[in-house]
C-alpha cells in the first residue's frame, strides 16, 4: 500500500520544477481568404473565455477534451518555431479546418504570435506564418 502511495503522490502534488524554462506563450491566429494573395484579416483561434463559472471550472477538472487539444496545438506551435515539421503545420491546419466544417471554402492561413512581457506590457511577435492552403487541402 505504501509503495502505491509513493507512486501516486507525484501525480497528486505537482512539482514546481515542471517546466525547464518559461518562454513566450504562443497564440494561433487564422485568416480565411478568398484567394491565396488576399490581405489576411487575422483572428485568434479558440480565444480563451473571459469568465468561467465555478460549476464549469469544477467540471473542467475532470473533463476538458477541448483544452487538452488546445495544449496539443501549443506544443505544435512551439515545435514549428524550434524545429519546423510538416506534421506540426498539418495538425494546426487540420484543427482549424475542423472547427469551421467542410462547407467553408476558399483559402486558409495561420500564423503564430508569441506573447511576452516587456517593460510592464504584453508584446506580441509573429515568429511563423504558414503559406496559404486551399480549405479542402487543410481538412
N, C-alpha and C positions, 0 to 999 in steps of 0.2 A: 504494500500500500504506500509506504514511504517513497519507494522508487517511482511509482506512478505520479505522486505529487511533485516530485523533483522535475519530472519531465513536463508536467502541466504548468508549473509556476511561470516559466519564461513566456508562455503564451498568454497568461492572465495578467502579468505585470510587465508592461512594456519597458524596454531598455531605452535609456536616454541617449545612448550611443548608436541608435538605429541607423542614422544617416551618416555617411562618410563625410559629406560636405553639404553645406546649404548653398544652393545655386539659384539663379533666377527661375521663376516659375513660368513654364510655357503655357501659352494660350493659343488655341487653334482658331483662326478666322477663315471664313469661306466667302466665296463670291459666286453667284450664279450669273453666267454670261450668255449673251445672245450669240456671240462669236468669239473665237479664241483671242482676238486682238482688242476686244472691247475693254473700256475702263472698268476695273472692278469696284464694286460697292461692298467693302469688307464688313462682315458681321461676325460677331463672336459665335462660335459653335458651342451649343449647350451651355449658355451662361448660367452661373450659379444663382439660385434663388436669393432674393433679398432677405426673406424671412422664412423660417421653418417652424411649424407648430411643435410644441412639446410631444404631442402624440406621434407626429411624423418622425421626430428625432428618435423616439423610442423604437419605432418600427424599423428605422434605418440601422439600428444596432444589430438587428437580426436578419434583415432582408433589404438589400440595396444593390441589385444587379446593375442598375444604370450607372451608379457611382463606380462600381468595380470596372465597368467598361471604360469610363472616363479616365480612371487611373491607368488602364492599359494604353489609352491614347496618349497620355502624358509620357509614358515610357517610350512609345513610338516616336513622339516628338523629340524627346531628348536624344534618342538614337539617331534620328535624322540629322541632327546638328553635330553630334560627336562622330558618328560613323554611318554616313548615309547608305541606306539599302533600299532596293525597290520594294522589299517586303513591308517595311515601315510605311512608306508612302502609299502603297496599295491598301494597307489596313486603314489608314486615315481616310483615304478616298472612299473605301467601301462603307465605313461607318457614317460618313456624311451623306452619301447617296441613300443609305438605308433609312436615315431619318426622314427623308423627303419622299421616298417612294419612287416606283418606276415610271409614274406618269409625268414626272418632271423631265423636261427636255433641255436641249441646249448644251452649254458647256459649264464645267465646274472647275474651280481653282481654290487652293488653300494656301495659307502662309502661317508661319509660326512666329508669334510675337512673344518675346520673353520679357517679363516684368521684373523690375528690381528697384530697391530703394536707393536713391541718390540724393543727398543733401535734403533729407526730410520729405521727399516727394517720390511718387511712383513714376518710373520712367520705363517706356516700352521700346524695345529694339527688335526689328524684324531680322531674324537670322536665317530664315529659309522661306523661299517662295516656290511652290510647285508649278510646273508647267500645266497649262490648261488641258483638261481631258473632256472628251465627249461624255455626256451623262451616262449613256449606256455602257461605256468602257469603264467608268468609275464604279459601277454597281457590281 
